[in-house]
Amino acid sequence: MSWDEWEQLKADAATRGGTGMRLNQLDPGGGGGGGGADAGRLKSDKKVWTKAGEDTKGLQDGLGKALGKLEEGQSGLGDTAGCQSAAAQKELHDSWKKYVDDVNGRCGELGGLLERAGHDLSMTDGDVKAELDKLKTKYQDTEAVGGQAKGR
């Protein structure tokens, strides 16, 4: 499609006028405030946000148990020098320990963010998105490494 054609389509749409936005089956001309103090207004429930945060942070209990079992399974391995399978097993353990630690941290921070958003309801959508983007950057998922020989 050429730019001229695109500009013509936009101009045609502008002359027809907007169709209005409908949220939750409301009449686009209805607006907010009609039929009662809260009619037509977007609502957010503090309890729901707080519960979502608590539940997300609650995932840390299971992750803590998983970390404990991971450490328990690693105990007694001893020196890995001279044994390729033991060295590979230690490398795998270290990789999974870091991954589970990161998931645990992500759950805690995300849960806290959701709880704060619920308690205050003072964060804008942009503020929440910025905080989520920070978490995404901090806890970037690792690249898949399965089957790569690492030069061996």
C-alpha positions as YAML, in Angstrom:
chain: A
units: angstrom
residues:
- id: 1
  name: MET
  ca: [0.00, 0.00, 0.00]
- id: 2
  name: SER
  ca: [1.42, 3.38, -0.90]
- id: 3
  name: TRP
  ca: [1.61, 6.26, 1.56]
- id: 4
  name: ASP
  ca: [-0.79, 8.31, -0.56]
- id: 5
  name: GLU
  ca: [-3.35, 5.54, -0.33]
- id: 6
  name: TRP
  ca: [-2.82, 5.31, 3.44]
- id: 7
  name: GLU
  ca: [-3.26, 9.06, 3.87]
- id: 8
  name: GLN
  ca: [-6.47, 8.92, 1.79]
- id: 9
  name: LEU
  ca: [-7.85, 6.12, 3.99]
- id: 10
  name: LYS
  ca: [-7.09, 8.13, 7.13]
- id: 11
  name: ALA
  ca: [-8.74, 11.23, 5.67]
- id: 12
  name: ASP
  ca: [-11.84, 9.22, 4.69]
- id: 13
  name: ALA
  ca: [-12.08, 7.77, 8.20]
- id: 14
  name: ALA
  ca: [-11.78, 11.23, 9.74]
- id: 15
  name: THR
  ca: [-14.63, 12.63, 7.63]
- id: 16
  name: ARG
  ca: [-16.92, 9.75, 8.62]
- id: 17
  name: GLY
  ca: [-16.42, 10.54, 12.28]
- id: 18
  name: GLY
  ca: [-15.64, 8.16, 15.12]
- id: 19
  name: THR
  ca: [-17.78, 5.20, 15.99]
- id: 20
  name: GLY
  ca: [-17.17, 5.73, 19.69]
- id: 21
  name: MET
  ca: [-15.63, 3.32, 22.10]
- id: 22
  name: ARG
  ca: [-17.69, 0.79, 24.00]
- id: 23
  name: LEU
  ca: [-16.39, -0.58, 27.25]
- id: 24
  name: ASN
  ca: [-18.25, -3.33, 29.04]
- id: 25
  name: GLN
  ca: [-21.30, -3.07, 26.79]
- id: 26
  name: LEU
  ca: [-21.99, 0.55, 27.69]
- id: 27
  name: ASP
  ca: [-23.60, 2.87, 25.19]
- id: 28
  name: PRO
  ca: [-20.84, 5.02, 23.65]
- id: 29
  name: GLY
  ca: [-22.90, 8.17, 24.19]
- id: 30
  name: GLY
  ca: [-23.75, 7.34, 27.80]
- id: 31
  name: GLY
  ca: [-20.59, 8.62, 29.40]
- id: 32
  name: GLY
  ca: [-19.98, 8.30, 33.10]
- id: 33
  name: GLY
  ca: [-21.97, 9.47, 36.05]
- id: 34
  name: GLY
  ca: [-25.49, 8.78, 34.80]
- id: 35
  name: GLY
  ca: [-27.87, 6.70, 36.93]
- id: 36
  name: GLY
  ca: [-26.00, 6.98, 40.21]
- id: 37
  name: ALA
  ca: [-22.75, 8.14, 41.71]
- id: 38
  name: ASP
  ca: [-20.68, 5.25, 40.33]
- id: 39
  name: ALA
  ca: [-22.64, 4.33, 37.19]
- id: 40
  name: GLY
  ca: [-20.51, 4.15, 34.07]
- id: 41
  name: ARG
  ca: [-17.21, 4.54, 35.91]
- id: 42
  name: LEU
  ca: [-14.26, 2.19, 35.74]
- id: 43
  name: LYS
  ca: [-13.72, 0.48, 39.08]
- id: 44
  name: SER
  ca: [-10.77, -1.31, 40.60]
- id: 45
  name: ASP
  ca: [-11.07, -3.53, 43.63]
- id: 46
  name: LYS
  ca: [-8.28, -3.19, 46.19]
- id: 47
  name: LYS
  ca: [-8.98, -6.67, 47.56]
- id: 48
  name: VAL
  ca: [-8.45, -8.29, 44.15]
- id: 49
  name: TRP
  ca: [-5.11, -6.54, 43.59]
- id: 50
  name: THR
  ca: [-3.96, -7.37, 47.11]
- id: 51
  name: LYS
  ca: [-5.02, -11.03, 46.80]
- id: 52
  name: ALA
  ca: [-3.19, -11.34, 43.47]
- id: 53
  name: GLY
  ca: [-0.05, -9.94, 45.10]
- id: 54
  name: GLU
  ca: [-0.34, -12.23, 48.12]
- id: 55
  name: ASP
  ca: [-0.90, -15.28, 45.90]
- id: 56
  name: THR
  ca: [2.06, -14.42, 43.70]
- id: 57
  name: LYS
  ca: [4.30, -13.96, 46.72]
- id: 58
  name: GLY
  ca: [2.87, -17.21, 48.11]
- id: 59
  name: LEU
  ca: [4.55, -19.07, 45.26]
- id: 60
  name: GLN
  ca: [7.81, -18.43, 47.09]
- id: 61
  name: ASP
  ca: [6.95, -21.11, 49.67]
- id: 62
  name: GLY
  ca: [6.99, -23.88, 47.07]
- id: 63
  name: LEU
  ca: [10.04, -22.44, 45.39]
- id: 64
  name: GLY
  ca: [11.87, -22.36, 48.73]
- id: 65
  name: LYS
  ca: [11.07, -26.05, 49.21]
- id: 66
  name: ALA
  ca: [12.29, -26.79, 45.69]
- id: 67
  name: LEU
  ca: [15.55, -24.96, 46.41]
- id: 68
  name: GLY
  ca: [15.98, -27.00, 49.59]
- id: 69
  name: LYS
  ca: [15.48, -30.27, 47.73]
- id: 70
  name: LEU
  ca: [17.85, -29.13, 45.01]
- id: 71
  name: GLU
  ca: [20.55, -28.46, 47.62]
- id: 72
  name: GLU
  ca: [19.79, -31.73, 49.39]
- id: 73
  name: GLY
  ca: [20.22, -33.64, 46.13]
- id: 74
  name: GLN
  ca: [23.52, -31.91, 45.50]
- id: 75
  name: SER
  ca: [25.03, -32.70, 48.91]
- id: 76
  name: GLY
  ca: [27.71, -35.34, 48.99]
- id: 77
  name: LEU
  ca: [28.80, -34.83, 45.39]
- id: 78
  name: GLY
  ca: [32.31, -33.97, 46.51]
- id: 79
  name: ASP
  ca: [35.16, -33.01, 44.21]
- id: 80
  name: THR
  ca: [34.19, -33.01, 40.54]
- id: 81
  name: ALA
  ca: [37.77, -32.93, 39.22]
- id: 82
  name: GLY
  ca: [38.49, -35.84, 36.91]
- id: 83
  name: CYS
  ca: [34.87, -36.91, 36.50]
- id: 84
  name: GLN
  ca: [33.08, -35.34, 33.54]
- id: 85
  name: SER
  ca: [29.61, -36.51, 34.57]
- id: 86
  name: ALA
  ca: [30.03, -35.08, 38.08]
- id: 87
  name: ALA
  ca: [31.28, -31.79, 36.63]
- id: 88
  name: ALA
  ca: [28.34, -31.69, 34.21]
- id: 89
  name: GLN
  ca: [25.92, -32.46, 37.06]
- id: 90
  name: LYS
  ca: [27.38, -29.61, 39.17]
- id: 91
  name: GLU
  ca: [27.10, -27.23, 36.22]
- id: 92
  name: LEU
  ca: [23.47, -28.23, 35.75]
- id: 93
  name: HIS
  ca: [22.78, -27.81, 39.46]
- id: 94
  name: ASP
  ca: [24.31, -24.33, 39.51]
- id: 95
  name: SER
  ca: [22.27, -23.34, 36.46]
- id: 96
  name: TRP
  ca: [18.98, -24.55, 37.96]
- id: 97
  name: LYS
  ca: [19.73, -23.04, 41.35]
- id: 98
  name: LYS
  ca: [20.22, -19.63, 39.73]
- id: 99
  name: TYR
  ca: [17.06, -20.06, 37.68]
- id: 100
  name: VAL
  ca: [14.89, -21.04, 40.67]
- id: 101
  name: ASP
  ca: [16.44, -18.25, 42.76]
- id: 102
  name: ASP
  ca: [15.51, -15.76, 40.02]
- id: 103
  name: VAL
  ca: [11.94, -17.10, 39.74]
- id: 104
  name: ASN
  ca: [11.65, -16.84, 43.53]
- id: 105
  name: GLY
  ca: [12.87, -13.23, 43.46]
- id: 106
  name: ARG
  ca: [10.57, -12.36, 40.57]
- id: 107
  name: CYS
  ca: [7.54, -13.75, 42.42]
- id: 108
  name: GLY
  ca: [8.41, -11.72, 45.51]
- id: 109
  name: GLU
  ca: [8.91, -8.47, 43.65]
- id: 110
  name: LEU
  ca: [5.89, -8.91, 41.37]
- id: 111
  name: GLY
  ca: [3.71, -9.85, 44.34]
- id: 112
  name: GLY
  ca: [4.89, -6.76, 46.19]
- id: 113
  name: LEU
  ca: [4.13, -4.57, 43.19]
- id: 114
  name: LEU
  ca: [0.62, -5.97, 42.87]
- id: 115
  name: GLU
  ca: [0.00, -5.51, 46.59]
- id: 116
  name: ARG
  ca: [1.23, -1.89, 46.47]
- id: 117
  name: ALA
  ca: [-0.95, -1.18, 43.46]
- id: 118
  name: GLY
  ca: [-3.90, -2.64, 45.36]
- id: 119
  name: HIS
  ca: [-3.30, -0.89, 48.66]
- id: 120
  name: ASP
  ca: [-2.77, 2.53, 47.16]
- id: 121
  name: LEU
  ca: [-4.59, 2.47, 43.82]
- id: 122
  name: SER
  ca: [-2.52, 5.60, 43.32]
- id: 123
  name: MET
  ca: [-0.18, 4.24, 40.67]
- id: 124
  name: THR
  ca: [-1.02, 5.16, 37.11]
- id: 125
  name: ASP
  ca: [-1.08, 2.51, 34.39]
- id: 126
  name: GLY
  ca: [2.20, 3.97, 33.15]
- id: 127
  name: ASP
  ca: [3.78, 3.63, 36.60]
- id: 128
  name: VAL
  ca: [2.71, -0.01, 36.88]
- id: 129
  name: LYS
  ca: [3.97, -0.76, 33.36]
- id: 130
  name: ALA
  ca: [7.31, 0.92, 34.13]
- id: 131
  name: GLU
  ca: [7.69, -1.22, 37.26]
- id: 132
  name: LEU
  ca: [6.80, -4.37, 35.30]
- id: 133
  name: ASP
  ca: [9.34, -3.44, 32.63]
- id: 134
  name: LYS
  ca: [12.01, -3.08, 35.34]
- id: 135
  name: LEU
  ca: [11.19, -6.57, 36.58]
- id: 136
  name: LYS
  ca: [11.31, -7.94, 33.06]
- id: 137
  name: THR
  ca: [14.76, -6.43, 32.57]
- id: 138
  name: LYS
  ca: [16.06, -7.53, 35.97]
- id: 139
  name: TYR
  ca: [14.83, -11.11, 35.61]
- id: 140
  name: GLN
  ca: [15.46, -11.68, 31.93]
- id: 141
  name: ASP
  ca: [14.95, -15.33, 31.09]
- id: 142
  name: THR
  ca: [18.04, -17.27, 30.24]
- id: 143
  name: GLU
  ca: [18.67, -18.52, 26.73]
- id: 144
  name: ALA
  ca: [17.97, -22.17, 26.04]
- id: 145
  name: VAL
  ca: [21.19, -24.14, 26.32]
- id: 146
  name: GLY
  ca: [20.00, -27.74, 26.03]
- id: 147
  name: GLY
  ca: [22.10, -29.90, 23.75]
- id: 148
  name: GLN
  ca: [24.90, -27.42, 23.26]
- id: 149
  name: ALA
  ca: [28.31, -29.03, 23.71]
- id: 150
  name: LYS
  ca: [30.09, -25.87, 24.95]
- id: 151
  name: GLY
  ca: [33.22, -26.75, 22.97]
- id: 152
  name: ARG
  ca: [33.65, -30.25, 24.44]
...
